[in-house]
Amino acid sequence: MDFVSVERGDVAVLTIDRQEKLNALNPQVVEEIGQALLELEAEGPRAVVVTGAGERSFVAGADISAMNEMDPLEAKRFSEIGHAAMALLDRSPIPTIAAVNGYALGGGCEVAIACDIRIAAENATFGFPEVGLGILPGMGGTQRLPRLIGPALAKELIFTGRRIGAEKAREIGLVNRVVPQGEALNVAREVAAEIARNGPLAVRYAKAAVNRSADVDLVSGLEYEADQFALLFATEDAREGMGAFVEKRKPEFGGR
């Protein structure tokens, strides 16, 4: 892959590296992100950290030069491959963490909000500038942002195209934590390592249950939670985890 690299392990790190364009997304970059995530899903790390190369930009947005050449059918295809890639962050059973450094605008903000957790450096800048270009967010921003920060704030950010800094993003619930510049990736790795120490099946089932809450009413969500809770009692991990607690030792989870 030309623009995406992957560091493998229990905690995998996916890096978008197109620094001469501030890691901007074109169809090839988005396809490479999707390909890398599919490979990781098959390999089954305990968590995946997503970041951008360099300190200036996480992902500055979509490549405007490339979009300027698209006709409506090409734009639809670009949006669709973006949706597919973002779904691999959002709906994958593997927890995903965005380590955001610098610009996270437009498509970059859409990559970040598709992740489960967002760690932002102090120099991070978020926003959806698409309306200033005569278009709208096309990789999930209009759908995920309202679910994350509420429809009123989401509309304000999308309709105005306003940029906000890391502290404001934390204040409105767009990011989980703000850390010193240069530390986003290190802190994201630490959070991922915390996740990796837990039962992998439990974490995956928990992610599925939390995701379900956005799609169904409370009663249906509680039924799903009870089912996932019960299914875990049939796993070796549950016996190991509870047994280790009773025996006052550290559990050794096998993902079975």
C-alpha positions in Angstrom: 0.0 0.0 0.0 1.3 3.5 -0.9 -0.4 5.6 1.7 -1.4 3.4 4.6 1.0 1.4 6.9 0.2 -1.0 9.7 2.1 -1.9 12.8 0.8 -5.3 13.9 0.5 -6.8 17.3 -2.1 -7.1 20.1 -2.4 -3.3 19.7 -2.2 -2.6 16.0 -1.5 0.9 14.7 -2.8 2.1 11.3 -1.1 5.2 10.0 -2.4 7.3 7.1 0.8 8.7 5.5 0.4 11.2 2.7 2.1 14.1 4.4 2.7 16.2 1.3 -1.1 16.5 1.1 -1.6 16.7 4.9 -2.8 13.1 4.7 -5.8 14.1 2.6 -8.2 11.4 1.4 -8.6 10.5 -2.2 -10.2 7.2 -3.5 -7.0 5.3 -3.3 -6.2 6.3 0.3 -9.8 5.4 1.4 -9.5 2.0 -0.4 -6.2 1.4 1.3 -7.7 2.2 4.7 -10.5 -0.3 4.0 -8.1 -3.0 2.8 -5.9 -2.6 5.9 -8.8 -2.7 8.2 -10.2 -5.9 6.6 -6.8 -7.5 7.0 -6.6 -6.5 10.6 -10.2 -7.8 11.3 -9.1 -11.2 10.0 -5.9 -11.1 12.1 -7.8 -10.2 15.3 -5.7 -7.7 17.3 -7.1 -6.7 20.7 -7.4 -3.0 19.6 -6.6 -0.8 16.6 -5.2 2.8 16.9 -5.7 5.0 13.8 -3.4 8.1 13.3 -2.0 10.4 10.7 1.7 10.7 9.9 3.4 13.8 11.2 2.3 16.4 13.8 0.6 18.8 11.4 -2.4 16.7 10.4 -4.4 13.6 11.3 -6.3 13.8 8.0 -6.8 17.3 6.6 -10.0 16.2 4.8 -10.8 14.9 1.4 -8.5 15.8 -1.5 -10.3 18.8 -3.1 -8.3 18.6 -6.3 -9.4 15.0 -6.8 -13.0 15.8 -5.9 -13.1 18.8 -8.3 -12.7 16.3 -11.2 -15.5 14.0 -10.1 -18.9 13.8 -11.8 -22.0 12.8 -9.7 -21.5 9.1 -10.3 -17.8 9.3 -9.3 -18.8 11.3 -6.2 -21.3 8.7 -5.2 -18.7 5.9 -5.6 -16.3 8.0 -3.5 -18.9 8.4 -0.8 -19.7 4.7 -0.9 -16.1 3.5 -0.5 -15.8 6.0 2.3 -18.9 4.6 4.1 -17.5 1.1 3.7 -14.2 2.0 5.2 -15.7 4.0 8.1 -18.0 1.1 8.9 -14.9 -1.1 9.4 -13.9 1.3 12.2 -17.4 1.7 13.6 -18.9 -1.7 13.3 -15.8 -3.9 13.5 -15.8 -6.1 16.6 -12.3 -4.7 17.3 -12.2 -1.5 19.4 -10.8 1.4 17.5 -9.0 4.5 18.9 -8.2 7.7 16.9 -5.0 9.5 17.9 -5.7 12.9 16.5 -2.8 15.3 15.8 -3.3 18.6 13.9 -6.1 18.9 11.4 -9.1 16.6 11.5 -11.3 18.4 9.0 -14.1 17.0 6.8 -13.2 13.5 5.9 -10.6 13.5 8.6 -13.2 14.3 11.2 -15.3 11.5 9.8 -12.5 9.0 10.2 -12.1 10.2 13.9 -15.8 10.0 14.8 -16.1 6.5 13.2 -13.6 5.3 15.8 -14.8 4.2 19.2 -12.6 6.5 21.2 -10.8 9.8 20.3 -7.6 11.1 21.9 -6.7 14.6 20.7 -3.4 16.5 20.9 -3.7 20.1 22.0 -3.0 21.3 18.5 -5.9 19.2 17.0 -8.5 21.1 15.0 -11.9 19.7 14.1 -14.6 20.8 11.7 -16.7 20.1 8.6 -15.9 22.8 6.0 -17.8 21.1 3.2 -20.6 23.5 2.9 -18.1 26.3 2.1 -17.2 24.2 -1.0 -20.8 23.8 -2.0 -21.0 20.1 -0.9 -21.8 18.3 2.4 -20.0 15.7 4.5 -20.1 12.4 2.5 -18.4 9.8 4.6 -20.8 9.5 7.5 -20.5 12.9 9.1 -24.2 13.9 8.8 -25.1 10.6 10.5 -22.5 9.9 13.1 -21.9 13.5 14.4 -25.6 13.9 15.6 -25.4 10.6 17.4 -22.2 11.6 19.1 -22.8 15.3 20.2 -26.6 15.7 19.6 -28.4 17.1 16.5 -28.4 20.8 17.5 -24.6 21.0 17.9 -24.0 18.8 14.9 -26.2 21.0 12.7 -24.4 24.1 14.0 -20.9 22.7 13.1 -22.0 21.3 9.8 -24.1 24.3 8.6 -21.5 26.9 9.6 -18.4 25.0 8.6 -16.8 26.3 11.8 -13.5 24.9 13.1 -13.0 24.1 16.8 -10.0 23.3 18.8 -9.3 20.3 20.9 -10.6 21.7 24.2 -13.9 22.8 22.7 -14.2 19.4 21.1 -13.7 17.7 24.4 -16.3 20.1 26.0 -19.0 19.1 23.6 -18.2 15.3 23.7 -16.5 15.1 20.3 -13.3 13.7 21.9 -12.6 11.7 25.0 -9.4 13.4 26.1 -7.0 16.2 25.3 -3.2 15.5 25.8 -0.1 17.5 25.1 1.1 18.0 21.6 3.1 14.9 20.4 1.5 12.6 23.0 -1.8 11.6 21.3 -0.4 8.4 19.8 1.4 7.4 23.1 -1.8 7.9 25.1 -3.9 6.1 22.5 -1.5 3.1 22.8 -1.9 3.2 26.6 -5.7 3.2 26.3 -5.5 0.4 23.8 -3.2 -1.6 26.1 -5.7 -1.2 28.9 -8.4 -2.6 26.6 -6.1 -5.5 25.5 -5.7 -6.7 29.0 -9.4 -7.5 29.3 -11.2 -10.5 27.9 -11.3 -10.0 24.1 -14.6 -11.7 23.6 -16.1 -9.6 26.4 -14.8 -6.4 24.8 -16.1 -7.3 21.4 -19.6 -8.3 22.7 -19.7 -5.1 24.8 -18.9 -3.0 21.7 -21.7 -4.7 19.8 -24.1 -4.1 22.6 -23.2 -0.4 22.9 -23.5 0.0 19.1 -26.9 -1.6 19.2 -28.1 1.1 21.6 -28.0 3.7 18.7 -30.2 1.6 16.5 -33.0 0.2 18.7 -35.3 1.2 21.5 -34.4 0.6 25.2 -36.4 -2.6 25.6 -34.9 -4.2 22.5 -31.4 -3.0 23.5 -31.8 -4.6 27.0 -32.9 -7.8 25.4 -29.8 -7.8 23.2 -27.6 -7.0 26.2 -29.0 -10.0 28.1 -28.4 -12.3 25.2 -24.7 -11.1 24.8 -24.3 -11.4 28.6 -25.6 -15.0 28.6 -23.5 -16.0 25.5 -20.3 -15.0 27.3 -21.0 -17.5 30.1 -20.4 -20.3 27.5 -16.8 -19.1 26.9 -13.6 -20.2 28.4 -12.7 -16.6 28.9 -15.6 -16.0 31.3 -14.6 -19.1 33.4 -11.0 -17.9 33.4 -11.8 -14.3 34.3 -14.2 -15.1 37.1 -12.1 -18.0 38.3 -9.0 -15.8 38.4 -10.9 -13.3 40.5 -12.0 -15.9 43.0 -8.4 -17.3 43.1 -6.9 -13.8 43.4 -4.6 -14.1 40.4 -4.4 -12.4 37.0 -6.5 -13.9 34.3 -5.0 -15.3 31.1 -7.5 -14.8 28.4 -7.3 -16.9 25.2 -10.2 -15.4 23.3 -12.2 -18.6 23.4 
